[in-house]
Amino acid sequence: MRGLFPFLLGAGLFLGVALPLPGYAFWFDEAFTANLVTFRTSPQTVVERAAKGDAHPPGFYLLAWAYARATGLWGAAAEGPPPEGLEAKARLLPALTAALAAGVAGLAGGPIAALAAAGSEDLLLKGREFRMYPLLGLFWALAYLGALRRNLPLAAWAGLGALWTHYLAPFLLAPLYLFLLLEAKDRKRALRALWPPLLFLPWLPALLGQLRGGMNMAAVRPDPVLGLEPLYRLAQPDAFGLLLLGMVLHGAWRLRDRREGILVLLPFLGVLLWWGASLFLNTVSLRYIGAFVPPMAIALGLAASALSRRTQALLLLALGVAYLGLLLRGEDRPGPPDEGFRRKAEILAALEKEVGPFTVLGDEKGRLVSLRYYWRSESQLRLVAPEDLKEPPFNEKGVLVLLQYPGWVSDQQVALQELLNAAHARKELRVLDRGIVPLFLWEKKP
């Protein structure tokens, strides 16, 4: 029961802050998942579309497909807009996965680790999004648990699961496996035990194709100092996270077994490797931080075992207060962005009924995909093109709709802003929906 209690504690505490699940519309990344699993697709189609149209391996998408079949979500969007309540039902999958990750953190690192994981804003942020990040965190936690217990098969099979979930996996797995090999008395036997990740090799041709088709997004890579941010994102505010990082470093130094002290530091070394790789590939985005939390929380729990009983009690109290603050935030807790595409679809459906089909110009493909998921119509949705600046594509009644994504600056965003400026100068522009992604109506005057 000693292991079961912290497991249930971590899982239960996480669900305490994760529920109820957000029921508002999917944003683009979630809509990509929904397009794979809420239509009548086959597993083969899911794999093919992930290989050709995404930047991730298909592991999570296949799990989401199986979940959709089991819960009735499969086919829910095939005949028309997705029904109300679909989003919350879909987001239950990542929430349960993140709860399991918090439970594994408690199992490996005790109540301190369980509370640190369950009360992490970063884990909660991604743990309620219909994406793969909590599954990656779960596999990382299991692989780390295998390393801690010198259970090489667990470390290897969990590592395989992580590889099929997200391409960030090697940054934590490589230090773990290297540690296990270097400390093993029979290294050949240890190497043989770590063979399961080789089962990822059949996906390498698809990975190379995804790399060739990827975008150069250096403009959105965080500055080096921000790349170190995951090191102390176990808690909020940042000052508390830095204090916890200091406790990890102090506890790792105080542990009697130096090998265990090194093992405590490995999840944080994975963060540094992640940043180093970003100098060559676009791997770093601060929205991935939540996946690092479960193994980092385990490391905190292990390091705390080297502290005095009084310090441990104070740490538990501080983590409990931080968790309570997160719990009391209610609907203000971190979660997927509410970009309002279901609301936008209702507005546009009413407009189309009044003026007939029209064109929606956008400056970012993903948001147009999200809008189309909720709005099935005869109207055209497409990216703005240079010729649209010379001759805006009004319909017969002089109507044009513009969808603006306030992200990084691209040629399409510059072009769309020019259209918005022109419409505003002519006093022909009206806001249909402000939100995170604004929707504008351009009505050409006679």
C-alpha positions as a Python dict, from the first residue, in 0.01 Angstrom:
ca = {
    (1, 'M'): (0, 0, 0),
    (2, 'R'): (299, 230, 42),
    (3, 'G'): (333, 248, -337),
    (4, 'L'): (-40, 252, -409),
    (5, 'F'): (-117, 548, -183),
    (6, 'P'): (118, 804, -348),
    (7, 'F'): (4, 675, -690),
    (8, 'L'): (-361, 735, -608),
    (9, 'L'): (-267, 1064, -443),
    (10, 'G'): (-97, 1198, -755),
    (11, 'A'): (-368, 1077, -992),
    (12, 'G'): (-652, 1198, -769),
    (13, 'L'): (-500, 1539, -703),
    (14, 'F'): (-446, 1596, -1073),
    (15, 'L'): (-804, 1508, -1160),
    (16, 'G'): (-909, 1745, -883),
    (17, 'V'): (-769, 2040, -1076),
    (18, 'A'): (-834, 1903, -1427),
    (19, 'L'): (-1208, 1844, -1391),
    (20, 'P'): (-1444, 1967, -1521),
    (21, 'L'): (-1288, 1957, -1865),
    (22, 'P'): (-1306, 2259, -2099),
    (23, 'G'): (-1598, 2222, -2338),
    (24, 'Y'): (-1516, 2503, -2578),
    (25, 'A'): (-1405, 2445, -2935),
    (26, 'F'): (-1080, 2282, -3036),
    (27, 'W'): (-792, 2502, -3140),
    (28, 'F'): (-583, 2403, -3444),
    (29, 'D'): (-357, 2136, -3291),
    (30, 'E'): (-659, 1971, -3131),
    (31, 'A'): (-858, 2005, -3453),
    (32, 'F'): (-581, 1817, -3634),
    (33, 'T'): (-627, 1528, -3390),
    (34, 'A'): (-1005, 1549, -3424),
    (35, 'N'): (-983, 1540, -3804),
    (36, 'L'): (-800, 1208, -3774),
    (37, 'V'): (-1033, 1037, -3527),
    (38, 'T'): (-1383, 1191, -3538),
    (39, 'F'): (-1438, 1111, -3905),
    (40, 'R'): (-1466, 754, -4030),
    (41, 'T'): (-1096, 697, -4080),
    (42, 'S'): (-910, 368, -4054),
    (43, 'P'): (-592, 315, -3851),
    (44, 'Q'): (-401, 291, -4179),
    (45, 'T'): (-534, 631, -4286),
    (46, 'V'): (-440, 777, -3948),
    (47, 'V'): (-81, 658, -3988),
    (48, 'E'): (-57, 780, -4350),
    (49, 'R'): (-195, 1124, -4271),
    (50, 'A'): (32, 1160, -3966),
    (51, 'A'): (334, 1072, -4180),
    (52, 'K'): (248, 1314, -4462),
    (53, 'G'): (72, 1600, -4286),
    (54, 'D'): (217, 1626, -3937),
    (55, 'A'): (544, 1654, -3745),
    (56, 'H'): (483, 1377, -3491),
    (57, 'P'): (489, 997, -3488),
    (58, 'P'): (146, 828, -3494),
    (59, 'G'): (141, 667, -3150),
    (60, 'F'): (-93, 912, -2980),
    (61, 'Y'): (-316, 939, -3285),
    (62, 'L'): (-370, 563, -3287),
    (63, 'L'): (-453, 572, -2917),
    (64, 'A'): (-694, 860, -2979),
    (65, 'W'): (-849, 662, -3268),
    (66, 'A'): (-904, 361, -3040),
    (67, 'Y'): (-1049, 589, -2772),
    (68, 'A'): (-1282, 745, -3028),
    (69, 'R'): (-1406, 402, -3138),
    (70, 'A'): (-1463, 297, -2777),
    (71, 'T'): (-1651, 613, -2675),
    (72, 'G'): (-1857, 680, -2988),
    (73, 'L'): (-1653, 982, -3100),
    (74, 'W'): (-1546, 800, -3418),
    (75, 'G'): (-1761, 933, -3700),
    (76, 'A'): (-1916, 1205, -3480),
    (77, 'A'): (-1810, 1480, -3721),
    (78, 'A'): (-1866, 1291, -4047),
    (79, 'E'): (-2219, 1408, -4124),
    (80, 'G'): (-2188, 1768, -4008),
    (81, 'P'): (-2047, 1992, -3737),
    (82, 'P'): (-1938, 1802, -3424),
    (83, 'P'): (-2208, 1775, -3157),
    (84, 'E'): (-2202, 1977, -2837),
    (85, 'G'): (-1998, 1811, -2565),
    (86, 'L'): (-1761, 1635, -2802),
    (87, 'E'): (-1465, 1847, -2694),
    (88, 'A'): (-1489, 1767, -2323),
    (89, 'K'): (-1539, 1400, -2402),
    (90, 'A'): (-1230, 1399, -2624),
    (91, 'R'): (-1020, 1584, -2367),
    (92, 'L'): (-1091, 1315, -2110),
    (93, 'L'): (-826, 1098, -2280),
    (94, 'P'): (-530, 1333, -2215),
    (95, 'A'): (-664, 1420, -1869),
    (96, 'L'): (-665, 1054, -1767),
    (97, 'T'): (-320, 1007, -1921),
    (98, 'A'): (-182, 1305, -1730),
    (99, 'A'): (-341, 1170, -1411),
    (100, 'L'): (-159, 841, -1465),
    (101, 'A'): (166, 1032, -1516),
    (102, 'A'): (111, 1219, -1187),
    (103, 'G'): (36, 883, -1024),
    (104, 'V'): (360, 731, -1153),
    (105, 'A'): (544, 1036, -1020),
    (106, 'G'): (398, 962, -678),
    (107, 'L'): (478, 592, -708),
    (108, 'A'): (843, 668, -782),
    (109, 'G'): (901, 981, -575),
    (110, 'G'): (644, 966, -296),
    (111, 'P'): (388, 1227, -182),
    (112, 'I'): (619, 1521, -256),
    (113, 'A'): (654, 1413, -619),
    (114, 'A'): (282, 1339, -645),
    (115, 'L'): (188, 1683, -520),
    (116, 'A'): (450, 1857, -734),
    (117, 'A'): (319, 1687, -1050),
    (118, 'A'): (-49, 1730, -971),
    (119, 'G'): (-3, 2096, -885),
    (120, 'S'): (204, 2184, -1192),
    (121, 'E'): (43, 2449, -1410),
    (122, 'D'): (248, 2328, -1704),
    (123, 'L'): (127, 1969, -1677),
    (124, 'L'): (-229, 2094, -1635),
    (125, 'L'): (-196, 2323, -1937),
    (126, 'K'): (-115, 2035, -2173),
    (127, 'G'): (-299, 1769, -1972),
    (128, 'R'): (-640, 1902, -2083),
    (129, 'E'): (-551, 1939, -2449),
    (130, 'F'): (-646, 1672, -2704),
    (131, 'R'): (-281, 1611, -2787),
    (132, 'M'): (9, 1379, -2708),
    (133, 'Y'): (205, 1569, -2443),
    (134, 'P'): (66, 1399, -2129),
    (135, 'L'): (119, 1059, -2295),
    (136, 'L'): (482, 1154, -2355),
    (137, 'G'): (508, 1258, -1990),
    (138, 'L'): (363, 922, -1882),
    (139, 'F'): (609, 720, -2091),
    (140, 'W'): (897, 935, -1968),
    (141, 'A'): (788, 880, -1608),
    (142, 'L'): (767, 503, -1665),
    (143, 'A'): (1109, 495, -1833),
    (144, 'Y'): (1256, 692, -1544),
    (145, 'L'): (1088, 457, -1295),
    (146, 'G'): (1250, 166, -1480),
    (147, 'A'): (1591, 332, -1452),
    (148, 'L'): (1545, 404, -1082),
    (149, 'R'): (1451, 42, -1010),
    (150, 'R'): (1710, -94, -1253),
    (151, 'N'): (1424, -256, -1440),
    (152, 'L'): (1574, -239, -1787),
    (153, 'P'): (1277, -397, -1970),
    (154, 'L'): (1043, -132, -1822),
    (155, 'A'): (1286, 147, -1916),
    (156, 'A'): (1321, 6, -2269),
    (157, 'W'): (953, -61, -2347),
    (158, 'A'): (843, 272, -2198),
    (159, 'G'): (1113, 438, -2407),
    (160, 'L'): (971, 275, -2717),
    (161, 'G'): (629, 415, -2629),
    (162, 'A'): (782, 761, -2586),
    (163, 'L'): (954, 741, -2925),
    (164, 'W'): (626, 656, -3098),
    (165, 'T'): (459, 947, -2914),
    (166, 'H'): (688, 1246, -2973),
    (167, 'Y'): (1027, 1327, -3120),
    (168, 'L'): (1140, 1493, -2797),
    (169, 'A'): (1174, 1146, -2642),
    (170, 'P'): (1548, 1091, -2713),
    (171, 'F'): (1646, 1395, -2508),
    (172, 'L'): (1545, 1224, -2184),
    (173, 'L'): (1595, 862, -2291),
    (174, 'A'): (1955, 900, -2412),
    (175, 'P'): (2092, 1011, -2072),
    (176, 'L'): (1890, 739, -1895),
    (177, 'Y'): (2010, 459, -2119),
    (178, 'L'): (2370, 581, -2112),
    (179, 'F'): (2359, 584, -1731),
    (180, 'L'): (2217, 231, -1718),
    (181, 'L'): (2483, 100, -1957),
    (182, 'L'): (2776, 268, -1781),
    (183, 'E'): (2679, 143, -1435),
    (184, 'A'): (2590, -211, -1547),
    (185, 'K'): (2829, -489, -1444),
    (186, 'D'): (2745, -684, -1760),
    (187, 'R'): (2713, -417, -2028),
    (188, 'K'): (2648, -661, -2310),
    (189, 'R'): (2353, -804, -2120),
    (190, 'A'): (2226, -455, -2039),
    (191, 'L'): (2256, -356, -2404),
    (192, 'R'): (2055, -660, -2508),
    (193, 'A'): (1786, -569, -2254),
    (194, 'L'): (1753, -224, -2408),
    (195, 'W'): (1669, -352, -2758),
    (196, 'P'): (1294, -255, -2777),
    (197, 'P'): (1357, 106, -2899),
    (198, 'L'): (1493, -53, -3218),
    (199, 'L'): (1128, -124, -3305),
    (200, 'F'): (1103, 245, -3389),
    (201, 'L'): (1338, 203, -3687),
    (202, 'P'): (1059, 121, -3940),
    (203, 'W'): (929, 475, -3890),
    (204, 'L'): (1261, 641, -3980),
    (205, 'P'): (1177, 688, -4353),
    (206, 'A'): (858, 870, -4252),
    (207, 'L'): (1055, 1077, -3999),
    (208, 'L'): (1302, 1183, -4269),
    (209, 'G'): (1012, 1284, -4490),
    (210, 'Q'): (862, 1491, -4209),
    (211, 'L'): (1197, 1662, -4153),
    (212, 'R'): (1223, 1751, -4522),
    (213, 'G'): (873, 1895, -4518),
    (214, 'G'): (914, 2089, -4195),
    (215, 'M'): (909, 2463, -4162),
    (216, 'N'): (1204, 2674, -4052),
    (217, 'M'): (1054, 2840, -3747),
    (218, 'A'): (1367, 2990, -3592),
    (219, 'A'): (1170, 3311, -3540),
    (220, 'V'): (958, 3144, -3272),
    (221, 'R'): (1247, 2974, -3093),
    (222, 'P'): (1282, 3123, -2744),
    (223, 'D'): (1595, 3305, -2640),
    (224, 'P'): (1861, 3086, -2472),
    (225, 'V'): (1767, 3208, -2125),
    (226, 'L'): (1406, 3104, -2189),
    (227, 'G'): (1527, 2770, -2318),
    (228, 'L'): (1642, 2698, -1961),
    (229, 'E'): (1298, 2777, -1824),
    (230, 'P'): (1184, 2413, -1804),
    (231, 'L'): (1455, 2357, -1544),
    (232, 'Y'): (1252, 2541, -1283),
    (233, 'R'): (894, 2506, -1406),
    (234, 'L'): (789, 2255, -1141),
    (235, 'A'): (581, 2524, -976),
    (236, 'Q'): (448, 2876, -999),
    (237, 'P'): (555, 3147, -938),
    (238, 'D'): (899, 3115, -1094),
    (239, 'A'): (1068, 3201, -764),
    (240, 'F'): (914, 2890, -608),
    (241, 'G'): (1026, 2683, -906),
    (242, 'L'): (1381, 2807, -860),
    (243, 'L'): (1363, 2712, -493),
    (244, 'L'): (1252, 2360, -587),
    (245, 'L'): (1536, 2335, -840),
    (246, 'G'): (1776, 2437, -566),
    (247, 'M'): (1636, 2160, -344),
    (248, 'V'): (1689, 1909, -627),
    (249, 'L'): (2052, 2013, -664),
    (250, 'H'): (2112, 2014, -289),
    (251, 'G'): (1938, 1681, -236),
    (252, 'A'): (2125, 1516, -523),
    (253, 'W'): (2451, 1629, -367),
    (254, 'R'): (2349, 1504, -23),
    (255, 'L'): (2247, 1155, -137),
    (256, 'R'): (2494, 899, -5),
    (257, 'D'): (2500, 698, -327),
    (258, 'R'): (2660, 922, -591),
    (259, 'R'): (2505, 714, -869),
    (260, 'E'): (2161, 796, -734),
    (261, 'G'): (2256, 1162, -715),
    (262, 'I'): (2347, 1157, -1084),
    (263, 'L'): (2022, 979, -1168),
    (264, 'V'): (1826, 1253, -992),
    (265, 'L'): (1981, 1512, -1222),
    (266, 'L'): (1916, 1330, -1552),
    (267, 'P'): (1565, 1469, -1620),
    (268, 'F'): (1714, 1817, -1603),
    (269, 'L'): (2003, 1717, -1829),
    (270, 'G'): (1739, 1614, -2083),
    (271, 'V'): (1614, 1974, -2085),
    (272, 'L'): (1964, 2102, -2163),
    (273, 'L'): (2006, 1851, -2446),
    (274, 'W'): (1668, 1963, -2581),
    (275, 'W'): (1786, 2322, -2596),
    (276, 'G'): (2119, 2226, -2755),
    (277, 'A'): (1939, 2037, -3030),
    (278, 'S'): (1736, 2348, -3111),
    (279, 'L'): (2050, 2505, -3254),
    (280, 'F'): (2023, 2255, -3540),
    (281, 'L'): (1653, 2164, -3553),
    (282, 'N'): (1336, 2348, -3454),
    (283, 'T'): (1267, 2144, -3143),
    (284, 'V'): (1221, 2402, -2869),
    (285, 'S'): (887, 2553, -2781),
    (286, 'L'): (789, 2641, -2428),
    (287, 'R'): (448, 2481, -2479),
    (288, 'Y'): (616, 2139, -2451),
    (289, 'I'): (730, 2200, -2092),
    (290, 'G'): (445, 2002, -1934),
    (291, 'A'): (582, 1675, -2073),
    (292, 'F'): (902, 1723, -1870),
    (293, 'V'): (716, 1768, -1542),
    (294, 'P'): (650, 1404, -1431),
    (295, 'P'): (1016, 1288, -1434),
    (296, 'M'): (1126, 1622, -1286),
    (297, 'A'): (870, 1582, -1007),
    (298, 'I'): (1006, 1232, -940),
    (299, 'A'): (1357, 1377, -918),
    (300, 'L'): (1233, 1635, -665),
    (301, 'G'): (1078, 1361, -452),
    (302, 'L'): (1399, 1156, -458),
    (303, 'A'): (1617, 1456, -375),
    (304, 'A'): (1386, 1546, -86),
    (305, 'S'): (1467, 1210, 78),
    (306, 'A'): (1812, 1350, 157),
    (307, 'L'): (1665, 1652, 338),
    (308, 'S'): (1573, 1672, 704),
    (309, 'R'): (1226, 1566, 819),
    (310, 'R'): (1146, 1926, 905),
    (311, 'T'): (1249, 2050, 560),
    (312, 'Q'): (1042, 1777, 397),
    (313, 'A'): (740, 1880, 600),
    (314, 'L'): (785, 2245, 504),
    (315, 'L'): (821, 2142, 139),
    (316, 'L'): (498, 1942, 153),
    (317, 'L'): (322, 2238, 311),
    (318, 'A'): (448, 2479, 45),
    (319, 'L'): (347, 2243, -237),
    (320, 'G'): (8, 2195, -72),
    (321, 'V'): (-50, 2570, -56),
    (322, 'A'): (51, 2607, -423),
    (323, 'Y'): (-185, 2325, -520),
    (324, 'L'): (-468, 2479, -321),
    (325, 'G'): (-414, 2809, -501),
    (326, 'L'): (-441, 2629, -835),
    (327, 'L'): (-754, 2448, -720),
    (328, 'L'): (-923, 2772, -611),
    (329, 'R'): (-864, 2935, -949),
    (330, 'G'): (-1162, 2743, -1086),
    (331, 'E'): (-1228, 2809, -1454),
    (332, 'D'): (-918, 3029, -1465),
    (333, 'R'): (-690, 2723, -1446),
    (334, 'P'): (-451, 2670, -1740),
    (335, 'G'): (-594, 2482, -2034),
    (336, 'P'): (-618, 2482, -2414),
    (337, 'P'): (-668, 2825, -2573),
    (338, 'D'): (-1030, 2917, -2642),
    (339, 'E'): (-1013, 3040, -3001),
    (340, 'G'): (-1391, 3027, -3037),
    (341, 'F'): (-1428, 2839, -3364),
    (342, 'R'): (-1769, 2692, -3281),
    (343, 'R'): (-1894, 3044, -3207),
    (344, 'K'): (-1736, 3175, -3527),
    (345, 'A'): (-1903, 2896, -3725),
    (346, 'E'): (-2245, 2995, -3593),
    (347, 'I'): (-2183, 3360, -3686),
    (348, 'L'): (-2073, 3270, -4038),
    (349, 'A'): (-2361, 3028, -4091),
    (350, 'A'): (-2607, 3308, -4011),
    (351, 'L'): (-2421, 3547, -4241),
    (352, 'E'): (-2418, 3296, -4527),
    (353, 'K'): (-2791, 3245, -4491),
    (354, 'E'): (-2836, 3620, -4534),
    (355, 'V'): (-2589, 3703, -4816),
    (356, 'G'): (-2511, 3368, -4979),
    (357, 'P'): (-2172, 3196, -5013),
    (358, 'F'): (-1865, 3415, -4970),
    (359, 'T'): (-1489, 3385, -4930),
    (360, 'V'): (-1302, 3369, -4598),
    (361, 'L'): (-941, 3478, -4631),
    (362, 'G'): (-703, 3377, -4354),
    (363, 'D'): (-336, 3431, -4281),
    (364, 'E'): (-265, 3093, -4120),
    (365, 'K'): (-370, 2756, -4262),
    (366, 'G'): (-424, 2585, -3927),
    (367, 'R'): (-692, 2829, -3814),
    (368, 'L'): (-876, 2789, -4144),
    (369, 'V'): (-868, 2412, -4087),
    (370, 'S'): (-1014, 2464, -3739),
    (371, 'L'): (-1290, 2685, -3874),
    (372, 'R'): (-1380, 2435, -4147),
    (373, 'Y'): (-1404, 2157, -3888),
    (374, 'Y'): (-1691, 2347, -3726),
    (375, 'W'): (-1836, 2516, -4034),
    (376, 'R'): (-1937, 2302, -4334),
    (377, 'S'): (-2070, 2522, -4613),
    (378, 'E'): (-2042, 2620, -4979),
    (379, 'S'): (-1829, 2921, -4890),
    (380, 'Q'): (-1459, 2913, -4970),
    (381, 'L'): (-1188, 2921, -4704),
    (382, 'R'): (-831, 2985, -4820),
    (383, 'L'): (-506, 3165, -4746),
    (384, 'V'): (-473, 3523, -4863),
    (385, 'A'): (-276, 3558, -5188),
    (386, 'P'): (-89, 3857, -5342),
    (387, 'E'): (-359, 3904, -5606),
    (388, 'D'): (-618, 3955, -5332),
    (389, 'L'): (-451, 4287, -5246),
    (390, 'K'): (-524, 4417, -5597),
    (391, 'E'): (-871, 4270, -5624),
    (392, 'P'): (-1030, 4153, -5297),
    (393, 'P'): (-1261, 3853, -5368),
    (394, 'F'): (-1598, 4000, -5270),
    (395, 'N'): (-1909, 3796, -5339),
    (396, 'E'): (-2203, 3927, -5544),
    (397, 'K'): (-2330, 4127, -5247),
    (398, 'G'): (-1991, 4283, -5175),
    (399, 'V'): (-1908, 4066, -4872),
    (400, 'L'): (-1565, 3936, -4773),
    (401, 'V'): (-1463, 3779, -4439),
    (402, 'L'): (-1111, 3796, -4294),
    (403, 'L'): (-971, 3561, -4027),
    (404, 'Q'): (-661, 3695, -3855),
    (405, 'Y'): (-418, 3486, -3648),
    (406, 'P'): (-198, 3702, -3421),
    (407, 'G'): (107, 3473, -3430),
    (408, 'W'): (450, 3510, -3587),
    (409, 'V'): (487, 3750, -3879),
    (410, 'S'): (453, 3580, -4218),
    (411, 'D'): (393, 3705, -4573),
    (412, 'Q'): (27, 3606, -4541),
    (413, 'Q'): (-11, 3797, -4215),
    (414, 'V'): (142, 4108, -4369),
    (415, 'A'): (-92, 4078, -4667),
    (416, 'L'): (-402, 4025, -4453),
    (417, 'Q'): (-313, 4325, -4238),
    (418, 'E'): (-293, 4537, -4552),
    (419, 'L'): (-644, 4426, -4644),
    (420, 'L'): (-768, 4506, -4295),
    (421, 'N'): (-606, 4851, -4312),
    (422, 'A'): (-767, 4920, -4649),
    (423, 'A'): (-1111, 4814, -4526),
    (424, 'H'): (-1073, 5021, -4209),
    (425, 'A'): (-965, 5328, -4407),
    (426, 'R'): (-1281, 5300, -4616),
    (427, 'K'): (-1489, 5252, -4301),
    (428, 'E'): (-1619, 4925, -4441),
    (429, 'L'): (-1478, 4694, -4171),
    (430, 'R'): (-1680, 4538, -3891),
    (431, 'V'): (-1572, 4297, -3618),
    (432, 'L'): (-1776, 3977, -3618),
    (433, 'D'): (-1591, 3808, -3332),
    (434, 'R'): (-1296, 3950, -3144),
    (435, 'G'): (-1158, 3660, -2938),
    (436, 'I'): (-803, 3528, -2961),
    (437, 'V'): (-839, 3486, -3339),
    (438, 'P'): (-1042, 3786, -3465),
    (439, 'L'): (-1301, 3749, -3740),
    (440, 'F'): (-1381, 4055, -3955),
    (441, 'L'): (-1651, 4140, -4207),
    (442, 'W'): (-1564, 4365, -4502),
    (443, 'E'): (-1884, 4500, -4660),
    (444, 'K'): (-1812, 4691, -4976),
    (445, 'K'): (-2022, 5004, -5008),
    (446, 'P'): (-2201, 5075, -5337),
}
